[in-house]
Amino acid sequence: MIRHSGREQRIGAALALLVTAIIVIEFLVDSKFGTALPPQTTYVELYPANRTDAEIIADQKKDMAEKLAGEKEKQRQFQKLEKQLGM
C-alpha cells in the first residue's frame, strides 16, 4: 500500500503519526511531573492522661477565644479592604 500511495498520503500519514506521538508523550510527561502532593505537617498537642474536666474545659475556652479573635481579625481585614475598594 505504501508503494502505491501518493506523496500527499505519506505526508498525511507521517503528520498523523507525529501528532499522535506528541499527544502520547505529553500524557506520559504530565503523569510524571506535578502530580505528587507536597508533604503536609500536622502538629498535635499532647495532653497528660490524668487531666481533669476543669482543665479540659479551660483549654476549650482558651481555644475558642483564640478562634474568635482570629475570625474578628479576618473580619477587620475584610472591612479595611472594603473601605479601600469603596464598597
Biopython code that builds the backbone (N, CA, C, O; Angstrom):
import numpy as np
from Bio.PDB.StructureBuilder import StructureBuilder

atoms = [
    (1, "MET", "N", (0.826, -1.192, 0.000)),
    (1, "MET", "CA", (0.000, 0.000, 0.000)),
    (1, "MET", "C", (0.867, 1.252, 0.000)),
    (1, "MET", "O", (0.548, 2.230, -0.675)),
    (2, "ILE", "N", (1.980, 1.223, 0.767)),
    (2, "ILE", "CA", (2.839, 2.412, 0.822)),
    (2, "ILE", "C", (3.497, 2.663, -0.525)),
    (2, "ILE", "O", (3.666, 3.817, -0.918)),
    (3, "ARG", "N", (3.873, 1.606, -1.246)),
    (3, "ARG", "CA", (4.494, 1.785, -2.561)),
    (3, "ARG", "C", (3.560, 2.434, -3.557)),
    (3, "ARG", "O", (4.000, 3.202, -4.412)),
    (4, "HIS", "N", (2.289, 2.138, -3.460)),
    (4, "HIS", "CA", (1.329, 2.636, -4.445)),
    (4, "HIS", "C", (0.627, 3.901, -3.989)),
    (4, "HIS", "O", (-0.226, 4.420, -4.709)),
    (5, "SER", "N", (0.957, 4.405, -2.823)),
    (5, "SER", "CA", (0.314, 5.631, -2.347)),
    (5, "SER", "C", (1.072, 6.845, -2.856)),
    (5, "SER", "O", (2.247, 6.775, -3.216)),
    (6, "GLY", "N", (0.360, 7.950, -2.873)),
    (6, "GLY", "CA", (0.959, 9.187, -3.351)),
    (6, "GLY", "C", (1.758, 9.886, -2.255)),
    (6, "GLY", "O", (1.733, 9.497, -1.087)),
    (7, "ARG", "N", (2.461, 10.922, -2.672)),
    (7, "ARG", "CA", (3.300, 11.681, -1.749)),
    (7, "ARG", "C", (2.453, 12.331, -0.662)),
    (7, "ARG", "O", (2.846, 12.363, 0.504)),
    (8, "GLU", "N", (1.288, 12.849, -1.050)),
    (8, "GLU", "CA", (0.409, 13.520, -0.093)),
    (8, "GLU", "C", (-0.068, 12.553, 0.986)),
    (8, "GLU", "O", (-0.175, 12.931, 2.153)),
    (9, "GLN", "N", (-0.354, 11.318, 0.609)),
    (9, "GLN", "CA", (-0.816, 10.340, 1.582)),
    (9, "GLN", "C", (0.289, 9.987, 2.579)),
    (9, "GLN", "O", (0.026, 9.812, 3.769)),
    (10, "ARG", "N", (1.507, 9.885, 2.094)),
    (10, "ARG", "CA", (2.621, 9.594, 3.004)),
    (10, "ARG", "C", (2.867, 10.752, 3.966)),
    (10, "ARG", "O", (3.131, 10.539, 5.149)),
    (11, "ILE", "N", (2.780, 11.972, 3.453)),
    (11, "ILE", "CA", (2.949, 13.140, 4.320)),
    (11, "ILE", "C", (1.831, 13.191, 5.356)),
    (11, "ILE", "O", (2.083, 13.460, 6.531)),
    (12, "GLY", "N", (0.591, 12.933, 4.923)),
    (12, "GLY", "CA", (-0.546, 12.926, 5.852)),
    (12, "GLY", "C", (-0.403, 11.854, 6.916)),
    (12, "GLY", "O", (-0.705, 12.095, 8.085)),
    (13, "ALA", "N", (0.054, 10.671, 6.522)),
    (13, "ALA", "CA", (0.247, 9.584, 7.483)),
    (13, "ALA", "C", (1.344, 9.938, 8.477)),
    (13, "ALA", "O", (1.216, 9.671, 9.672)),
    (14, "ALA", "N", (2.427, 10.541, 7.983)),
    (14, "ALA", "CA", (3.529, 10.932, 8.863)),
    (14, "ALA", "C", (3.065, 11.990, 9.865)),
    (14, "ALA", "O", (3.401, 11.919, 11.047)),
    (15, "LEU", "N", (2.296, 12.965, 9.393)),
    (15, "LEU", "CA", (1.786, 14.001, 10.290)),
    (15, "LEU", "C", (0.815, 13.414, 11.322)),
    (15, "LEU", "O", (0.840, 13.806, 12.489)),
    (16, "ALA", "N", (-0.035, 12.479, 10.897)),
    (16, "ALA", "CA", (-0.968, 11.847, 11.829)),
    (16, "ALA", "C", (-0.204, 11.077, 12.909)),
    (16, "ALA", "O", (-0.552, 11.151, 14.088)),
    (17, "LEU", "N", (0.824, 10.346, 12.514)),
    (17, "LEU", "CA", (1.642, 9.622, 13.482)),
    (17, "LEU", "C", (2.381, 10.586, 14.403)),
    (17, "LEU", "O", (2.498, 10.323, 15.600)),
    (18, "LEU", "N", (2.879, 11.690, 13.869)),
    (18, "LEU", "CA", (3.601, 12.678, 14.669)),
    (18, "LEU", "C", (2.681, 13.312, 15.716)),
    (18, "LEU", "O", (3.064, 13.442, 16.879)),
    (19, "VAL", "N", (1.488, 13.702, 15.315)),
    (19, "VAL", "CA", (0.550, 14.320, 16.250)),
    (19, "VAL", "C", (0.164, 13.319, 17.333)),
    (19, "VAL", "O", (0.107, 13.673, 18.511)),
    (20, "THR", "N", (-0.099, 12.084, 16.950)),
    (20, "THR", "CA", (-0.448, 11.054, 17.931)),
    (20, "THR", "C", (0.702, 10.828, 18.906)),
    (20, "THR", "O", (0.478, 10.711, 20.111)),
    (21, "ALA", "N", (1.925, 10.766, 18.399)),
    (21, "ALA", "CA", (3.088, 10.565, 19.266)),
    (21, "ALA", "C", (3.252, 11.736, 20.230)),
    (21, "ALA", "O", (3.572, 11.534, 21.402)),
    (22, "ILE", "N", (3.039, 12.945, 19.752)),
    (22, "ILE", "CA", (3.160, 14.118, 20.622)),
    (22, "ILE", "C", (2.135, 14.062, 21.749)),
    (22, "ILE", "O", (2.465, 14.357, 22.897)),
    (23, "ILE", "N", (0.900, 13.688, 21.438)),
    (23, "ILE", "CA", (-0.142, 13.607, 22.460)),
    (23, "ILE", "C", (0.204, 12.541, 23.492)),
    (23, "ILE", "O", (0.057, 12.779, 24.691)),
    (24, "VAL", "N", (0.661, 11.372, 23.050)),
    (24, "VAL", "CA", (1.020, 10.301, 23.976)),
    (24, "VAL", "C", (2.191, 10.722, 24.854)),
    (24, "VAL", "O", (2.185, 10.457, 26.056)),
    (25, "ILE", "N", (3.189, 11.371, 24.275)),
    (25, "ILE", "CA", (4.348, 11.833, 25.042)),
    (25, "ILE", "C", (3.925, 12.865, 26.079)),
    (25, "ILE", "O", (4.411, 12.841, 27.209)),
    (26, "GLU", "N", (3.020, 13.774, 25.704)),
    (26, "GLU", "CA", (2.533, 14.774, 26.655)),
    (26, "GLU", "C", (1.848, 14.121, 27.849)),
    (26, "GLU", "O", (2.058, 14.537, 28.989)),
    (27, "PHE", "N", (1.028, 13.097, 27.597)),
    (27, "PHE", "CA", (0.375, 12.392, 28.705)),
    (27, "PHE", "C", (1.404, 11.702, 29.590)),
    (27, "PHE", "O", (1.266, 11.714, 30.813)),
    (28, "LEU", "N", (2.415, 11.113, 29.006)),
    (28, "LEU", "CA", (3.440, 10.435, 29.796)),
    (28, "LEU", "C", (4.236, 11.426, 30.643)),
    (28, "LEU", "O", (4.501, 11.172, 31.818)),
    (29, "VAL", "N", (4.611, 12.543, 30.052)),
    (29, "VAL", "CA", (5.384, 13.554, 30.777)),
    (29, "VAL", "C", (4.529, 14.168, 31.883)),
    (29, "VAL", "O", (5.014, 14.376, 32.995)),
    (30, "ASP", "N", (3.265, 14.460, 31.590)),
    (30, "ASP", "CA", (2.387, 15.078, 32.580)),
    (30, "ASP", "C", (2.127, 14.150, 33.765)),
    (30, "ASP", "O", (1.941, 14.619, 34.888)),
    (31, "SER", "N", (2.113, 12.863, 33.529)),
    (31, "SER", "CA", (1.865, 11.938, 34.631)),
    (31, "SER", "C", (3.057, 11.830, 35.574)),
    (31, "SER", "O", (2.900, 11.371, 36.705)),
    (32, "LYS", "N", (4.225, 12.234, 35.144)),
    (32, "LYS", "CA", (5.422, 12.142, 35.981)),
    (32, "LYS", "C", (5.671, 13.399, 36.798)),
    (32, "LYS", "O", (6.295, 13.321, 37.856)),
    (33, "PHE", "N", (5.204, 14.556, 36.340)),
    (33, "PHE", "CA", (5.514, 15.823, 36.994)),
    (33, "PHE", "C", (4.253, 16.480, 37.538)),
    (33, "PHE", "O", (3.200, 16.463, 36.899)),
    (34, "GLY", "N", (4.377, 17.055, 38.719)),
    (34, "GLY", "CA", (3.318, 17.874, 39.285)),
    (34, "GLY", "C", (2.141, 17.106, 39.855)),
    (34, "GLY", "O", (1.128, 17.721, 40.186)),
    (35, "THR", "N", (2.228, 15.804, 39.984)),
    (35, "THR", "CA", (1.082, 15.059, 40.497)),
    (35, "THR", "C", (1.204, 14.752, 41.983)),
    (35, "THR", "O", (0.193, 14.516, 42.644)),
    (36, "ALA", "N", (2.403, 14.750, 42.515)),
    (36, "ALA", "CA", (2.588, 14.414, 43.931)),
    (36, "ALA", "C", (2.253, 15.633, 44.796)),
    (36, "ALA", "O", (2.701, 16.747, 44.526)),
    (37, "LEU", "N", (1.475, 15.399, 45.819)),
    (37, "LEU", "CA", (1.147, 16.478, 46.746)),
    (37, "LEU", "C", (2.337, 16.742, 47.661)),
    (37, "LEU", "O", (3.057, 15.812, 48.023)),
    (38, "PRO", "N", (2.549, 17.992, 48.035)),
    (38, "PRO", "CA", (3.653, 18.281, 48.943)),
    (38, "PRO", "C", (3.372, 17.675, 50.319)),
    (38, "PRO", "O", (2.211, 17.524, 50.701)),
    (39, "PRO", "N", (4.404, 17.333, 51.051)),
    (39, "PRO", "CA", (4.167, 16.768, 52.385)),
    (39, "PRO", "C", (3.482, 17.800, 53.286)),
    (39, "PRO", "O", (3.795, 18.990, 53.251)),
    (40, "GLN", "N", (2.547, 17.308, 54.085)),
    (40, "GLN", "CA", (1.777, 18.197, 54.945)),
    (40, "GLN", "C", (2.099, 17.873, 56.400)),
    (40, "GLN", "O", (1.964, 16.733, 56.844)),
    (41, "THR", "N", (2.524, 18.895, 57.126)),
    (41, "THR", "CA", (2.891, 18.724, 58.525)),
    (41, "THR", "C", (1.667, 18.944, 59.404)),
    (41, "THR", "O", (0.949, 19.933, 59.252)),
    (42, "THR", "N", (1.441, 18.026, 60.309)),
    (42, "THR", "CA", (0.335, 18.139, 61.249)),
    (42, "THR", "C", (0.911, 18.171, 62.657)),
    (42, "THR", "O", (1.617, 17.253, 63.075)),
    (43, "TYR", "N", (0.603, 19.233, 63.374)),
    (43, "TYR", "CA", (1.085, 19.364, 64.742)),
    (43, "TYR", "C", (-0.004, 18.869, 65.698)),
    (43, "TYR", "O", (-1.175, 19.224, 65.564)),
    (44, "VAL", "N", (0.394, 18.070, 66.631)),
    (44, "VAL", "CA", (-0.537, 17.510, 67.599)),
    (44, "VAL", "C", (-0.074, 17.901, 68.995)),
    (44, "VAL", "O", (1.093, 17.730, 69.347)),
    (45, "GLU", "N", (-1.007, 18.428, 69.785)),
    (45, "GLU", "CA", (-0.673, 18.800, 71.150)),
    (45, "GLU", "C", (-0.957, 17.601, 72.052)),
    (45, "GLU", "O", (-2.071, 17.078, 72.072)),
    (46, "LEU", "N", (0.037, 17.183, 72.780)),
    (46, "LEU", "CA", (-0.120, 16.037, 73.664)),
    (46, "LEU", "C", (-0.562, 16.504, 75.044)),
    (46, "LEU", "O", (-0.002, 17.443, 75.609)),
    (47, "TYR", "N", (-1.557, 15.842, 75.564)),
    (47, "TYR", "CA", (-2.082, 16.166, 76.876)),
    (47, "TYR", "C", (-1.804, 15.005, 77.822)),
    (47, "TYR", "O", (-1.764, 13.853, 77.390)),
    (48, "PRO", "N", (-1.615, 15.290, 79.090)),
    (48, "PRO", "CA", (-1.448, 14.188, 80.052)),
    (48, "PRO", "C", (-2.761, 13.424, 80.209)),
    (48, "PRO", "O", (-3.843, 13.998, 80.089)),
    (49, "ALA", "N", (-2.653, 12.143, 80.474)),
    (49, "ALA", "CA", (-3.845, 11.298, 80.582)),
    (49, "ALA", "C", (-4.661, 11.610, 81.833)),
    (49, "ALA", "O", (-5.842, 11.269, 81.897)),
    (50, "ASN", "N", (-4.055, 12.248, 82.818)),
    (50, "ASN", "CA", (-4.762, 12.490, 84.079)),
    (50, "ASN", "C", (-5.304, 13.926, 84.184)),
    (50, "ASN", "O", (-5.410, 14.464, 85.286)),
    (51, "ARG", "N", (-5.643, 14.540, 83.057)),
    (51, "ARG", "CA", (-6.228, 15.892, 83.102)),
    (51, "ARG", "C", (-7.616, 15.844, 83.707)),
    (51, "ARG", "O", (-8.358, 14.876, 83.543)),
    (52, "THR", "N", (-7.940, 16.900, 84.401)),
    (52, "THR", "CA", (-9.280, 16.978, 84.989)),
    (52, "THR", "C", (-10.239, 17.615, 83.983)),
    (52, "THR", "O", (-9.820, 18.228, 83.002)),
    (53, "ASP", "N", (-11.522, 17.455, 84.248)),
    (53, "ASP", "CA", (-12.530, 18.050, 83.378)),
    (53, "ASP", "C", (-12.413, 19.572, 83.358)),
    (53, "ASP", "O", (-12.646, 20.202, 82.326)),
    (54, "ALA", "N", (-12.059, 20.153, 84.481)),
    (54, "ALA", "CA", (-11.909, 21.612, 84.552)),
    (54, "ALA", "C", (-10.772, 22.081, 83.636)),
    (54, "ALA", "O", (-10.897, 23.111, 82.973)),
    (55, "GLU", "N", (-9.682, 21.340, 83.598)),
    (55, "GLU", "CA", (-8.566, 21.686, 82.704)),
    (55, "GLU", "C", (-8.978, 21.562, 81.245)),
    (55, "GLU", "O", (-8.594, 22.392, 80.420)),
    (56, "ILE", "N", (-9.748, 20.547, 80.922)),
    (56, "ILE", "CA", (-10.219, 20.361, 79.548)),
    (56, "ILE", "C", (-11.113, 21.520, 79.134)),
    (56, "ILE", "O", (-10.959, 22.074, 78.046)),
    (57, "ILE", "N", (-12.050, 21.884, 80.009)),
    (57, "ILE", "CA", (-12.969, 22.992, 79.713)),
    (57, "ILE", "C", (-12.200, 24.305, 79.576)),
    (57, "ILE", "O", (-12.512, 25.111, 78.699)),
    (58, "ALA", "N", (-11.203, 24.530, 80.427)),
    (58, "ALA", "CA", (-10.391, 25.758, 80.342)),
    (58, "ALA", "C", (-9.640, 25.804, 79.016)),
    (58, "ALA", "O", (-9.569, 26.858, 78.383)),
    (59, "ASP", "N", (-9.075, 24.669, 78.587)),
    (59, "ASP", "CA", (-8.373, 24.619, 77.303)),
    (59, "ASP", "C", (-9.331, 24.886, 76.143)),
    (59, "ASP", "O", (-8.981, 25.587, 75.194)),
    (60, "GLN", "N", (-10.539, 24.327, 76.223)),
    (60, "GLN", "CA", (-11.517, 24.549, 75.167)),
    (60, "GLN", "C", (-11.930, 26.011, 75.098)),
    (60, "GLN", "O", (-12.083, 26.563, 74.008)),
    (61, "LYS", "N", (-12.110, 26.644, 76.256)),
    (61, "LYS", "CA", (-12.467, 28.069, 76.272)),
    (61, "LYS", "C", (-11.336, 28.918, 75.693)),
    (61, "LYS", "O", (-11.585, 29.866, 74.948)),
    (62, "LYS", "N", (-10.091, 28.574, 76.040)),
    (62, "LYS", "CA", (-8.941, 29.308, 75.520)),
    (62, "LYS", "C", (-8.866, 29.160, 73.997)),
    (62, "LYS", "O", (-8.633, 30.135, 73.283)),
    (63, "ASP", "N", (-9.066, 27.929, 73.507)),
    (63, "ASP", "CA", (-9.019, 27.688, 72.061)),
    (63, "ASP", "C", (-10.147, 28.427, 71.348)),
    (63, "ASP", "O", (-9.948, 28.970, 70.261)),
    (64, "MET", "N", (-11.324, 28.446, 71.953)),
    (64, "MET", "CA", (-12.464, 29.145, 71.359)),
    (64, "MET", "C", (-12.193, 30.646, 71.311)),
    (64, "MET", "O", (-12.531, 31.302, 70.326)),
    (65, "ALA", "N", (-11.592, 31.194, 72.356)),
    (65, "ALA", "CA", (-11.267, 32.624, 72.377)),
    (65, "ALA", "C", (-10.256, 32.948, 71.277)),
    (65, "ALA", "O", (-10.384, 33.974, 70.609)),
    (66, "GLU", "N", (-9.257, 32.091, 71.081)),
    (66, "GLU", "CA", (-8.280, 32.311, 70.012)),
    (66, "GLU", "C", (-8.949, 32.234, 68.647)),
    (66, "GLU", "O", (-8.631, 33.022, 67.756)),
    (67, "LYS", "N", (-9.866, 31.300, 68.475)),
    (67, "LYS", "CA", (-10.571, 31.161, 67.201)),
    (67, "LYS", "C", (-11.417, 32.400, 66.914)),
    (67, "LYS", "O", (-11.404, 32.919, 65.798)),
    (68, "LEU", "N", (-12.149, 32.870, 67.919)),
    (68, "LEU", "CA", (-12.973, 34.070, 67.747)),
    (68, "LEU", "C", (-12.119, 35.293, 67.453)),
    (68, "LEU", "O", (-12.496, 36.131, 66.634)),
    (69, "ALA", "N", (-10.966, 35.403, 68.119)),
    (69, "ALA", "CA", (-10.071, 36.538, 67.860)),
    (69, "ALA", "C", (-9.569, 36.491, 66.418)),
    (69, "ALA", "O", (-9.470, 37.526, 65.759)),
    (70, "GLY", "N", (-9.260, 35.313, 65.937)),
    (70, "GLY", "CA", (-8.819, 35.172, 64.550)),
    (70, "GLY", "C", (-9.904, 35.537, 63.560)),
    (70, "GLY", "O", (-9.638, 36.181, 62.545)),
    (71, "GLU", "N", (-11.141, 35.121, 63.857)),
    (71, "GLU", "CA", (-12.261, 35.467, 62.983)),
    (71, "GLU", "C", (-12.515, 36.969, 62.987)),
    (71, "GLU", "O", (-12.789, 37.551, 61.938)),
    (72, "LYS", "N", (-12.426, 37.605, 64.157)),
    (72, "LYS", "CA", (-12.622, 39.060, 64.236)),
    (72, "LYS", "C", (-11.520, 39.796, 63.468)),
    (72, "LYS", "O", (-11.787, 40.803, 62.812)),
    (73, "GLU", "N", (-10.288, 39.296, 63.548)),
    (73, "GLU", "CA", (-9.188, 39.919, 62.808)),
    (73, "GLU", "C", (-9.419, 39.787, 61.305)),
    (73, "GLU", "O", (-9.181, 40.731, 60.552)),
    (74, "LYS", "N", (-9.879, 38.626, 60.872)),
    (74, "LYS", "CA", (-10.161, 38.435, 59.448)),
    (74, "LYS", "C", (-11.278, 39.361, 59.002)),
    (74, "LYS", "O", (-11.212, 39.950, 57.923)),
    (75, "GLN", "N", (-12.312, 39.491, 59.840)),
    (75, "GLN", "CA", (-13.417, 40.389, 59.520)),
    (75, "GLN", "C", (-12.927, 41.837, 59.443)),
    (75, "GLN", "O", (-13.352, 42.593, 58.569)),
    (76, "ARG", "N", (-12.037, 42.218, 60.355)),
    (76, "ARG", "CA", (-11.489, 43.573, 60.331)),
    (76, "ARG", "C", (-10.702, 43.821, 59.046)),
    (76, "ARG", "O", (-10.793, 44.895, 58.451)),
    (77, "GLN", "N", (-9.933, 42.826, 58.626)),
    (77, "GLN", "CA", (-9.156, 42.969, 57.402)),
    (77, "GLN", "C", (-10.069, 43.097, 56.183)),
    (77, "GLN", "O", (-9.784, 43.877, 55.275)),
    (78, "PHE", "N", (-11.170, 42.331, 56.159)),
    (78, "PHE", "CA", (-12.107, 42.438, 55.049)),
    (78, "PHE", "C", (-12.801, 43.801, 55.051)),
    (78, "PHE", "O", (-13.044, 44.373, 53.989)),
    (79, "GLN", "N", (-13.116, 44.316, 56.227)),
    (79, "GLN", "CA", (-13.734, 45.647, 56.307)),
    (79, "GLN", "C", (-12.765, 46.721, 55.826)),
    (79, "GLN", "O", (-13.168, 47.675, 55.161)),
    (80, "LYS", "N", (-11.489, 46.565, 56.165)),
    (80, "LYS", "CA", (-10.466, 47.521, 55.694)),
    (80, "LYS", "C", (-10.368, 47.468, 54.180)),
    (80, "LYS", "O", (-10.298, 48.505, 53.520)),
    (81, "LEU", "N", (-10.362, 46.246, 53.625)),
    (81, "LEU", "CA", (-10.304, 46.087, 52.179)),
    (81, "LEU", "C", (-11.545, 46.683, 51.513)),
    (81, "LEU", "O", (-11.455, 47.296, 50.449)),
    (82, "GLU", "N", (-12.692, 46.500, 52.144)),
    (82, "GLU", "CA", (-13.946, 47.042, 51.624)),
    (82, "GLU", "C", (-13.873, 48.563, 51.557)),
    (82, "GLU", "O", (-14.316, 49.170, 50.582)),
    (83, "LYS", "N", (-13.309, 49.176, 52.604)),
    (83, "LYS", "CA", (-13.186, 50.643, 52.602)),
    (83, "LYS", "C", (-12.198, 51.111, 51.543)),
    (83, "LYS", "O", (-12.401, 52.149, 50.913)),
    (84, "GLN", "N", (-11.119, 50.337, 51.347)),
    (84, "GLN", "CA", (-10.131, 50.715, 50.339)),
    (84, "GLN", "C", (-10.728, 50.632, 48.939)),
    (84, "GLN", "O", (-10.399, 51.447, 48.076)),
    (85, "LEU", "N", (-11.602, 49.658, 48.706)),
    (85, "LEU", "CA", (-12.198, 49.496, 47.389)),
    (85, "LEU", "C", (-13.421, 50.353, 47.196)),
    (85, "LEU", "O", (-13.961, 50.422, 46.092)),
    (86, "GLY", "N", (-13.879, 51.021, 48.270)),
    (86, "GLY", "CA", (-15.019, 51.937, 48.170)),
    (86, "GLY", "C", (-16.340, 51.223, 48.045)),
    (86, "GLY", "O", (-17.239, 51.699, 47.350)),
    (87, "MET", "N", (-16.474, 50.102, 48.698)),
    (87, "MET", "CA", (-17.724, 49.335, 48.594)),
    (87, "MET", "C", (-18.690, 49.750, 49.682)),
    (87, "MET", "O", (-19.797, 49.218, 49.760)),
]
sb = StructureBuilder()
sb.init_structure("model")
sb.init_model(0)
sb.init_chain("A")
sb.init_seg("    ")
for serial, (resi, resn, name, xyz) in enumerate(atoms, 1):
    if name == "N":
        sb.init_residue(resn, " ", resi, " ")
    sb.init_atom(name, np.array(xyz, "f"), 0.0, 1.0, " ", f" {name:<3s}", serial, name[0])
structure = sb.get_structure()
